[in-house]
Amino acid sequence: MNRRRRVLLFGKSIILGTVGASLARYPDLEVVALSPPLPDVKALEALAPDVILFDVSDGGPDAAFALLKNCANLLLAGINPENEEVGLWSSTKGEVMTADDLLQLITRPGLLQEIDSV
């Protein structure tokens, strides 16, 4: 059985809650909502996230960005509710995409196997 991808939601915005509710419908995803303040780097790493989603209007979660140094396969996604763009950060690349693109990336079949094989 494949392991479920853990998606952490950081923030209290309506758009982030809506994205979280949409993602929770996928059986391969475990969605965990975190309220500010975000845990420190060690506590955050212990949660073993695959993806951290946050609302950019709340500011960037410093501990999540610091975690990129330790977790090569971690994906950070900052959602901008003003223009529906999503900024992505990982240890290897960054790009901007739409919220629909993010959903396709997170739910893409075989993504766990690709990440686990790196």
N, C-alpha and C positions, 0 to 999 in steps of 0.2 A: 504494500500500500504506500502511495506517495505521501510525503509529509505535507501538511497544510502550510501555506505561506502566511506568515504573521504580518498583518498590516496595522501599524499604530497610527491613530489619529490624534493630533495635538492641536487643541484649540476648541473654542465653543461656538464657532460661527454656524449659521444655518446651512450654508453651502457645504461645509465640511461634514456636518451631520447627514446631509442628504447623500453625499458621496459615500459616506460610511454605510448608510442603510442600503444603498445600491450594491456595494461590494459584499455586504453580509449575506446576500442571496446566493453567492457562489460557494459551493461546498468545499472547494479547495483553498478557501481563504478564511483565516481567523482574524476578525476585526476587533481591535482593542482600543477603546477611547481613553485618552489621558487628558485630564484637566490641568491647566497651569497651576503651579509651576511644573515644568518638565523635570523628571528625575535627573540626577547627575549622570555623568558618562558611565560609571560602573553599574549603576542601577539600571540604566537604559540598556546597556549591553547585556545584562542578565535577562532582560525580556526577550532577547534574541529576535529582534525585528528583521524582516526581509525588506519592508517598505515602511517609511515614515511619511505620512501626509500631514501638511500643515497649511494654515491660511496665512499667506504672506502679509496680510494687513495686520496680523497679530505680531509680526516680526519673526525673524528666523530663530529657531530653537538652537542655541549655541551648542548644547550638549549633543544634539543630533549631528551637527556639522563636525564636531570633534570626534564623534564615533566613526566617521568615514575613514579616519586614519587606521582604525583597528579592524574594520569590517569591510573587506574588499567588495563583497557582493551586496552591500546595503544600497538601497535606492531611496533618496530623499526627493519628495515632490512637494513643491510649494504651489498652492492653488491661489490664483489671483481672481477674486470674484468680480472685479471691475471689468475685466476683458476676457474672462474665461480661458486664460492661458495658464499653463502649468510649467513651472521651471523644474528641471530635473538635475540632480547632482548625484554623482557616484564617484568612486575613487578614480575612474578612468575617463568620464566624459560629462558634459552638461549640455542641455538643449532645452528649447521651449516648444511645447506642443499644446494641443487643445485637451480639454477634459475627456473627450471621447477617445482620443489617442491614448491617454493614460489608462483608461479602463481596458482597452484592448491590450496594452502592454502587460498590465498586472494579471489579466485573465488568460493570456495566450497559452494554449496547450503546449506542454513540453518545456515551459520556461524554468521550472524547478530543476529538471534534469540538466538543462544548459548551465544553470548557475552552480549546481552541485558538482558538475564535471570540471569547473574552472579551478 
